[in-house]
Amino acid sequence: MATVVVLAVVLLSSGRVETRPADAREARPPDVAASLPVWNLAGGTRTIGAHADLLSAASPNLYEVAPDGSVVQRAQPAGVVAPEQLELLRRRGVPLVPTITNTRDGGWDPELIGTVLHDPVLAAAHVRAVTELVQRQGFAGIDIDYEDLRAADRDAFTAFVQDLAESLHAVGKVLSVDVFAKDSDAGYDERNLAQDYAALGAAADQVRLMGYDWHWVTSGAGPIAPVDWVDRVLTYAVHEIPAAKLVLGVPTYGYRWGPQGGELVSWLQAYGLSEQYGVPVSWDQTGQSPWLVYRDADGIERTVWFENAYSIRAKLELAQQYRLGGVYLWLVGDEDDGLWQVVEDYRRGVDTGEVGDR
């Protein structure tokens, strides 16, 4: 492969976007992007303000696809006004690469985006709408997070990404695409087949690999991003996508499981449960993940697996070993404060050292 256009470096003084060849990867630190969830946009904005010097991009989850191919703003929590949050982020000086999702009424809608992708008129309208949004708002680029697509959507999704990349590049903007983790082309289910790693990696400037939710709300209890699994996923990914374009998604949250399934918990909530019920936080050596078990006031057993600075460090070390373009943190706003020292060390290319209790 002769030359590869990789991750964008936004020159804040001029507002221009410069791309660097892959052999310039060693000349600058790896990228660290932060994803802001729609339900904690205000908290995520505060976090980014406190650590702006460590971040290369901020991706607020602000937009979703409409049936006519247009892009609409996602519903925000009461009291949160998206334009105000965007202005606050701009003041922090972190390049904005917002995320567009195929969500509707709070859930993923593969039929919605499938209809748009398979209709040439709607697909073209969607490309135009995204490009116009990025230009109008002065974003550095856009992040596409279209989930739960079907195997039959594979070629249409690839064609859309190729067309969108061409459109954005023509106006000096960048494209990031989110993909599910897998260790083969077929992966674990149909949604993995919808994503052609090699083709997407050739078209996009950045491929964000969702290296999390190995266990999640509908599974049994277990580690969210065990390093042995992440290692397998990266082994496959770097054979399909140039490592300099690949960005590892790193979770900062946890899940609590009971008889009725799981629910999202933050790092702070996980440690709060440990203190409330007087149980220790244990450490899974294989997966490099913290966990705890307790019985609630009704005597029901609950199991919590989560991420802290120590478990995140293990995944950043993998990103270093595979010489990836960087990492992105999903999500910021309720994370372990200790992870920011780990992030700083990762960007400097040094050993992360001790980060406190596991």
N, C-alpha and C positions, 0 to 999 in steps of 0.2 A: 504494500500500500504506500504510494509515493508520499503524499502529504495528507494530513488530517487536520481539518479545522476543528478546534476544541473549544473549551469553555471560554466564555466572554469575560473580558476584564473591562469594567465600566470606568471610563475616565470621568470622574465626577465633575472636574473643573470645566469640561467641555460638553458633557452629556453625550459624547460619542461612545460607540462600542468598538473595541479593538479585539480581533481574534489573534491568537498566537499559535504557532505550529507546535506539534507534539514534542519536538526536541527542546522547546523552551520550558517544558513542565518543571525542570529542576530549578529554573531561575526565579520562581516565585512559590510562595507557600500554597498548600492545597486549599481548595475552596471549602468553606463552611457556610451552608445555607440554613436558615431557620424557617420552619413552617409554622404559621399561626393558625390555630383552629378557629372555625367560625364561632364556636361557643365560648372562646376565651380570647377574643381579638384584643380587647383592652389590656389584659394581662400579658399577652405576648408582645404587644407594642412596648409596654414598660420594660420587659426583659431585654428586648432588642436595644432600647435606649441605653440600658446599663452596660451592654456588651457590644456596642456597635463596632468597636475597633477590631473585634475578632470575627466579624461576619462579612462574607462576600456577597450575600443576597438575602433578601427577606421575601417569603412567599405567603402572603395572607390568603386564606381560602375565601375569596370574595365573590366569585362568579360561577355561573352554571349555564349549561346549554338550554336554549329554548327550542320548542318543536319546529320553529321556522328557520332554525340555524343561527338566530341572533344570540347574543350573549347578554344575560341579565344578572343583576346583583342578587346574591343569596340573602335570604332573610337573616337579620342580625338580632342578637339578644336585645331585650328592652334597655334603652338608655345608651346603646352603642350606635354611633353614626359612622358608617364606613368612610365617607369622605374625610371626616375629621381624623380618623385613625390613619388614613393614607397620608394626610398632611403631617402628622406627627412622625410617621416613619420616614418621610422625605427629609424632615429636619434632622434626623439622625445620620443622614448621609449614607445609608445602606441602599444599594441598588434594589429596586423593586421588580420582582418576577412573580406576579400573582398567579394563583392556581385557579384553573377552570375545571369544574367537575360535571359529570353527567348525573347529578342528583336532582331529585324532585320530591317535594314534600318530606324532606329529611332522609330519604333513602336512595340507594343507587338504582338507576333506571337504564338498564342495557337496551331495552326496546326503543327508548327515546333517542339515544345516540345512534343506535343501529339504523333507525329510519333515516336520520340525517346523513350518515356515512354512505348508505347505499343509493341515495338519490343524488345524482350529479348536480342538480340545481341547488339543492339544500346544502350539499357539501361545499360547493363553491361559495355560497352565501355565508357559510360558517367561516371559511377561510378569510373572506373579506371582513366579516364582523370582528374576528379576533385581531386581525392586523390593524383595523381602524381603532379598536379599543386601545391597543398598545401605543399607537401613535398619538392618539388624542390625550391619553393620560401621561405620556412621557415615560412609560415603563421601559426598563432595560430589555424586557422580553416577556415571555409567558410560559407557564408550566401547565401541561396538559395531563390531567389525572382522570382518565376515562376507564372505569372499572366494571368488572363482571361482563365484559363483552363475550360473545359466542365465537366458537371456532370459525363459523361462517363469516365472521366480520374481519378476519385476519387481513385479507388483501385490501379491503376497503379502508381499514384503519391505517394500514401502511401507506396507501395512496394519499390519504388525508394528511398524514404527518409529512410526507414528501412535499405536497403542495403547500402546506402551511410553512414549512421550513423555507421553501423558495420565496414565498411571499414576505416573510419576516426578514430574511437576509437581504432582500432587495431594498429594504428601508433601514438597514443597519441594526436590526433587533435579533435577539436570540430565542431559541426554542429549547425547552426542556420537556421531556416526556417521562412519566412515571410508569414503571413496569413492576409486575408481580415477581417475587422471587421464585426461581425454579432451578433444578439441577439437570434438566434435559429440555429439549424443545417441547415435548408433550407436557412436561411438568406434572402437576398434581391433579388438575381438573381442566375443564373446558376453557376457562378464562385464560389459562396459560397459553393455550394454542392460539388464542387471538392476538398474541403479541410475538411478532417476528423480531427477535433480539437483533439479529445482524442487520436487517433492513432498517429498523428504527435507529440503530446506532449509526448507520451510515448517513441518515438524513438529519437527525437532531444534533444540536450542539452539546447537549447534556442528556444522559439517561439516568434517571433517579431510580435506583433499585430498592424496592420496598423490603428491606431486610428485617422484617418484623412480622408479628402475628403468626408465628409457627404454632403457638397455642393462642386461642382467643375466646371471645364470649361464648361461642357455640360448641367449643371443644371441651375436653376434660382439662383439668388444671395442669399447668406446666410452664416452662420458661417461654418467654415471648420471642426472644432472639438468641437462642443458645449458640455459642461461638462455633461449635462443631457443625451445626447446620449452616450458619452463615458462611463458613469456610467452604462447604460443598457448593453452595450457591455461587460464590465468587469464582470458584474454580471453573464452573461452566460459563459464567457471564463474561469473563475476560477472554475466553476463546471466541466469543461472538461479537463483542463490543470492544473497541479500543479502550484500554484501561484509563487513558487520560480523559475520556469522555464519560467514564462511569463514576457515579456518585452514590455512595452507600447510604441508604436510609437507616438511621439509628433511632430506636425508640427511647423515650424518656419517661414513660408512664408504666402502669401496671394493670393487672386485672385481679379481681376478687371473685372466686368461684364458691358457689353453694349448691344445694340440691336443684335449684332452678336455672343453673347456668352461671355465666360470668357477667361482670360489669366493670367499667373503666374506673380505675383509681389512680391518683397521682402519687408521686414519690412521697410527698408530705403526708398524704392520707395513709399510705402503707406504714410509715414509721409511727404515725399517730395510733394506728391499730395495735402495733407492737407494744407501745407504752400503755395504752388503755387496758389491754387484756393481759399485760405482764408476761408476754411470750417473747422469746428471742428471735432475732432475724437470723436465719440459717443461710448457708452458702452452698450452692451446687457447683462443685469443682469442674465437672464435665462441661456444663453449659455456661459456666462463669456468670451465674445469676443468683440474686438474693430471693429468699422466699420465707414465708411464715405460715403457721397454722394456728388457729385459735377457735374457741367455742364462744358464740355470742351469748347475749343475755337469755336467749331461749334455748340454749344448749345445742344449737346447730353448728356443726363444724364448717368453718370457712377456711379456704386456702388462698393465699395471696402470693403471686409472683410479680416482680416489678423490676425496674431498672434504677440503678444508682450510679454515682460517678465511677465506681470500681468496675461495674459490668460494662459501662459505656467505654471505659478505657480499653477493655479487651477487644471491643469491636473497632475502635480507632487504630489499634495496633494491627489488626487485619487489613484495614485500609492502607496503612503504611506498607505492609508486606507486599500487597498486590499493586502498589504504586498507583492507586486510584487518583482520579482528578480531585476527589474530595469526599465530603460527607454532607448529609443534611439531617437536621434534628427534627424529628416528628414526635413531639410538638414542643413549643416553648411557652412558658408562662407559669408552669407549676413544677419545674424540673429541680433536681438536686443542685443546689448552688455550687457544690464541689466540682460539677462537670466542667465549669468554665475554666478552671485551671488546667484540666485535662485537655480541653479544646485549645487553649493557648499553647500548651506543650506540643500538641499535635501539629499545629500550624508552624511551630518553630522547628519541628523535626527532631525533637529530643524525647528522651524517656519521660513518660508522664509522672513517674515517681509515686510516692504515697499520696493517697487521696482521702485518707480517713477510714472510718469503720466500714466494713462491708455490709 
